[in-house]
Amino acid sequence: MDFQLCSSVSSVLNFACISMSKIYCDNAAGTPVADEVADYMDKIQREIFGNPSSLHRFGQGALAVVEKSRRQVAITLGCSPGELYFTGSGSEANNLILRGSLKPGDHLITSAVEHASVYQTALELRKTGVAVSLLRPDSTGKISVEDVGAHIRPETKLISLMLVNNELGTLNSLKELAELAGEQNILLHSDAIQAYGKLPVDINNPKVDFLSISAHKIYGPKGTGAAFVRKGLKLEPFVYGGGQEGNLRAGTENVAGIGGFGVAAELICYGRKMLTNHLKQIMESFNKTLLDLKIAYHINGHSAIPGFVNITFPEISAETLMINLDLMGFAISAGSACSSGTLEPSRVLREIGMDSSEAEKTVRISFGKNNTVEDGIALARAIRKIIERITKQEVISNG
Ligand SMILES: Cc1ncc(COP(=O)(O)O)c(C=O)c1O
């Protein structure tokens, strides 16, 4: 039994190692875990095994990890620890906020380019009697504040708009949205999962009522997210059955994941300016090499995120490019990696007016702190090589 378990675990690890790309450029999908985070989590897993709800010192040790992390993450957002609720992912934080704040008869304003965890939740809520306005973006993926204003009705309870779009990197005007929501006495939620750790995120500037973040976008572990809920606002519980997370989410806490989230938050928020400069340099070298090599491309959206670009290569399909790059040791995303495994034309790209043939040639490249300027150059060169090879093959096969 032990032997079987070991061999199956090692085969998974072997697969991961064999298939691991050497140059990872898909940090918007998930970042590598920082060493400091991994070390701390390992220590927790081995040594701090008590249940945070237990009153003995083992339990209280685990509770101390959870509460320390709550303080670490809260500081980075400018909220008080009591306003922060840990969840099992960013998607869950979005679900918690939407499902917990809306009831039949309420009206929600959101957009057609939200992450699926907001978009699909809105569609489900619609079935239960919540009225939903799905606003359309402009050609960069941005939602117009005037359009939001025009859709407000007496029953409008919540505006939920992402801070930065996860496929395009385009930034919404949260300041104006917050002013509008404040004037009209409407609650405002922003999914800041893609922005957090890359851009300044402060719950009071602009003032939001709810905000969602996720650990695995900031060099923390997968499977841990958090929802900011402004003091005084009441949400319906998301998971019933225990008093954890202020009665909103029952279940024994993921102590190591939460602990890792705290360390990651501290690291990324203090190192953000340096990381921004580093990522800008990588992107410049990537863009310059594309131009030098005369590769045809165009950029979509208006990425506000350093090191992040949504880009169309008209000479090659995204799928072919991604697979060939993978074979050469580079990881990028064809479409949004969040709807994992699917190579369906992206809803977001369709919404900004792209036809399906262009969308099929569009990829997202997102550099991270482990990348170097040389990685940017090497990636552009690899793209050139693949395009050359594919176009030659096409010429040969067309006779
Ligand atoms: C904007 C946005 N919202 C939500 C999510 C989902 O977060 P998680 O993967 O933690 O569930 C993502 C993931 O990429 C995202 O980019």
The ligand as a Gaussian input file, in Angstrom:
#p B3LYP/6-31G(d) Opt

LIG

0 1
 C       -9.927000      38.670000     -12.198000
 C       -9.990000      37.304000     -11.617000
 N      -11.014000      36.983000     -10.818000
 C      -11.123000      35.770000     -10.252000
 C      -10.167000      34.808000     -10.468000
 C      -10.284000      33.480000      -9.782000
 O       -9.378000      33.371000      -8.723000
 P       -8.996000      31.931000      -8.155000
 O       -8.165000      31.277000      -9.195000
 O       -8.251000      32.196000      -6.887000
 O      -10.276000      31.230000      -7.916000
 C       -9.100000      35.077000     -11.319000
 C       -8.114000      34.035000     -11.661000
 O       -7.319000      34.177000     -12.549000
 C       -8.998000      36.371000     -11.893000
 O       -7.973000      36.694000     -12.688000

